[in-house]
């Protein structure tokens, strides 16, 4: 009788682990992707808000901002009035972007990490550089 109880207990624990471990894994994966997307959103919004501010100040104004780019960054680009970060997720590649009032030129780093980004208003165009 004791052997049967032990076997039933081990079976119950095994089935419980088979349910709990995948749930834990997917929760951790989703949390990591949410954090990366929040970092990317914060980075593009910080750059866009400062670009709009410099645009309103006029020619020859400049500032430097500190942004942190996420680990799953695929590419970063500046096109027209948009700042675009492409992130790799479990569902594929997703875009995180912000649109400014000013035309933008320059480039952003395409690797993850913390960067000082210099923004300059040159003839009503905001130049973005490292």
Phi and psi in degrees as a GROMACS rama.xvg file:
@    title "Ramachandran Plot"
@    xaxis  label "Phi"
@    yaxis  label "Psi"
@TYPE xy
-67.8102  -35.8625  UNK-2
-64.1191  -39.0193  UNK-3
-66.66  -40.6651  UNK-4
-64.8392  -40.3725  UNK-5
-65.385  -42.0389  UNK-6
-63.8707  -42.1389  UNK-7
-64.6711  -40.1494  UNK-8
-64.1808  -45.252  UNK-9
-62.8946  -39.4166  UNK-10
-63.503  -44.0983  UNK-11
-63.3924  -43.4359  UNK-12
-64.6946  -41.8888  UNK-13
-61.5129  -46.1068  UNK-14
-63.9509  -40.2747  UNK-15
-61.716  -43.4158  UNK-16
-65.3086  -37.2775  UNK-17
-62.7233  -26.9234  UNK-18
-87.2867  -42.9035  UNK-19
-72.6525  -42.2144  UNK-20
-62.1512  -48.544  UNK-21
-62.4795  -37.7575  UNK-22
-61.3298  -43.3712  UNK-23
-62.5315  -44.1217  UNK-24
-60.4693  -49.638  UNK-25
-67.9095  -32.7796  UNK-26
-65.5023  -43.3034  UNK-27
-65.1719  -42.0344  UNK-28
-62.4071  -45.7468  UNK-29
-63.7479  -40.2783  UNK-30
-62.9414  -42.5049  UNK-31
-63.4455  -43.2334  UNK-32
-67.5267  -36.608  UNK-33
-64.5073  -41.1995  UNK-34
-62.9464  -44.178  UNK-35
-62.0924  -41.4186  UNK-36
-67.5513  -37.5374  UNK-37
-65.5784  -40.9572  UNK-38
-60.7101  -44.794  UNK-39
-64.8319  -42.8063  UNK-40
-62.2038  -42.9324  UNK-41
-63.2312  -40.9102  UNK-42
-63.9293  -49.8102  UNK-43
-67.2795  -37.0729  UNK-44
-68.5911  -38.5417  UNK-45
-61.6789  -46.5973  UNK-46
-65.368  -44.5409  UNK-47
-64.8456  -44.0923  UNK-48
-63.2814  -41.3167  UNK-49
-70.7228  -33.523  UNK-50
-64.9265  -42.5659  UNK-51
-63.4685  -39.6308  UNK-52
-63.4599  -45.63  UNK-53
-65.0698  -35.9955  UNK-54
-61.4896  -39.6942  UNK-55
-73.2913  -25.8202  UNK-56
-75.1311  -29.7894  UNK-57
106.475  -174.549  UNK-58
-59.565  144.271  UNK-59
70.761  8.5554  UNK-60
-82.4146  150.488  UNK-61
-151.306  157.351  UNK-62
-156.467  166.372  UNK-63
-126.698  134.631  UNK-64
-124.09  149.434  UNK-65
-101.606  122.251  UNK-66
-127.31  151.001  UNK-67
-116.842  121.994  UNK-68
-97.8362  138.371  UNK-69
-71.5094  164.258  UNK-70
-63.4156  -35.143  UNK-71
-92.5556  27.7057  UNK-72
-70.3042  128.063  UNK-73
-95.8526  -46.6964  UNK-74
-157.519  160.526  UNK-75
-136.718  135.607  UNK-76
-147.873  159.838  UNK-77
-124.369  117.625  UNK-78
-134.384  116.457  UNK-79
62.2747  -108.154  UNK-80
-112.179  13.1986  UNK-81
-116.297  144.51  UNK-82
-112.146  122.523  UNK-83
-126.308  127.121  UNK-84
-116.078  130.935  UNK-85
-105.083  127.973  UNK-86
-116.737  143.918  UNK-87
-89.7179  124.304  UNK-88
-126.362  175.053  UNK-89
-65.7396  -20.5672  UNK-90
-93.8573  1.21116  UNK-91
120.577  -156.62  UNK-92
-92.6772  133.266  UNK-93
-123.683  148.622  UNK-94
-99.6141  138.058  UNK-95
-121.734  125.016  UNK-96
-143.89  163.361  UNK-97
-141.266  146.443  UNK-98
-112.972  138.261  UNK-99
-111.301  171.106  UNK-100
-81.516  -26.5307  UNK-101
-96.2685  154.169  UNK-102
-73.3516  141.867  UNK-103
-115.666  147.301  UNK-104
-134.276  166.655  UNK-105
105.516  -160.297  UNK-106
-151.479  166.45  UNK-107
-120.275  155.851  UNK-108
-63.4769  143.342  UNK-109
-102.144  16.6694  UNK-110
-123.569  154.39  UNK-111
-70.8454  158.852  UNK-112
136.581  -177.154  UNK-113
-102.061  131.446  UNK-114
-134.501  147.976  UNK-115
-94.2721  119.027  UNK-116
-107.567  126.341  UNK-117
-95.6583  131.006  UNK-118
-118.733  131.687  UNK-119
-134.186  136.201  UNK-120
-91.0856  110.083  UNK-121
-120.996  106.663  UNK-122
54.5443  48.8847  UNK-123
63.2759  19.2945  UNK-124
-118.228  133.418  UNK-125
-91.7139  118.468  UNK-126
-94.156  128.352  UNK-127
-111.744  125.624  UNK-128
-150.432  171.388  UNK-129
